[in-house]
Amino acid sequence: MNVHYTGRQQSVTSLVRKQVETRLNKLKKIFGPRTSPEAHVILEQERHLHCVEITVNLRDHAIVGAAQANNLRQSVDDALDHLEKQALRQKARWRVKNRHARPMATRSIRTLAERADQAA
């Protein structure tokens, strides 16, 4: 996974890089080996708040996780949690979209009878 870092009023430390890359590898496992996502991590500091925005581009759309906290490590964790929830939701959508209904000949008679009762 290609990860690009941008630090605004803040330097990107190796500890932050390691934290982000380990969690992004987990996301890569969720999406599977056929995808090659790219990530852009933006770290900002506004007075006492640390703002983190992580954008992952995959297939034809982007998933964005953003968070703010007093602690940099906490804001990175929150952004990655938000990103992981979106990834799991997106993966579930792909799974449901690809399913197909079975042909009528393979459906059981009991299921057909139940549907007829519900329609009546």
N, C-alpha and C positions, 0 to 999 in steps of 0.2 A: 504494500500500500504506500503510495506516495503522500507524504505529509509535508505541507508548507507552513512555516511558522511566521507570524508577524507580531512584534512586540511594540506597543505604543506606550511611551513613558515608562517602559518596563523591559528588562532583559529576559530572554527565554533561557532558563537554566536547564542543565542536563537532567535534573530531577523531574522537572515538569515534562520534558520530552519523553522520559522513560515512562512516566505515569500515563501520558496520552497514548503512546504507541502500544503499550501492553493492552490497554482497553480497546483500542481500535483494532488490534489483531483479533480480539474476541468478536467484534462486529464483522470482521472479514469472514470468520468462521460461520456466522449466522447467514450471511449472504451467499456463501458457497464459493467454490473455486473458480467458477466461470466468470465471475464479475471481477473487475479491476478498479475498485473505487479510489478516488483521490480525495484527500482531506485538506482543509485549510483551517488553521487554528489562529485566532486573533486574541491576544492578551492585552488588556487595557487596564490602566489604573486611573481612577477618578477620585481624587481626594483620598478617602479611606476605603473606597470600594474597589475590588478587583473584578473586572468584567471579562468573561470568557465567552467567545462565540466559536463554535466548531461547525463547519459545513462539510458534509460528505456528499460528493457528486457520484452517483452511480446510475447506470443505464440512462434513462432519459429525464431524471429529475434529481433534486437535491434534498437532503435531510439536514435540518439545522437544529442545533442544541445551543442554547444560550443560558447563562446564569451569572448572578452577581452575589458576592459575599465579602465579608471582611477579610477572610483568609483566602489566599490564592489556591491552596490545595483543595479547600472546600468548594470553591466556585468551579474548579476543573472537574471535580467529582460530580457535582450537580449537573453540569452541562453534559457530561458523558452518560449519566443516568438517563437524562432526557432523550439523548440521542439513541440510547439502547432501547428505550420504550418504543420510540418511533420505528426503529429497525424491526423489532419484533412484530409490530402492528403491520408494517409493510410486507413482511415475509408472510404473514397470515393472509393478507389480501392476495398475494401471488398464488398461494396454495389453493384458496377457494376459487379463484378465477380459472385455474387450470383443470378443475374437476369437471367431469362430464356425467350426465345422467345415464343410467344403464338402459339398454333397449327394452321395449315393452315385453318381449318374449322372455327375458330373464327375470322379470319382476315376479314376485310370488302372488298367488291368487288372493291370499289374505290381505296384502297391501292394497290391491286393487279394490277389494270389497270394502275396506275401511275408507278409502277415498270416495267411493260411491255413497256410503252412508253419510259422510261429512257434507257432500254436495247436496244431499236431499234435505 
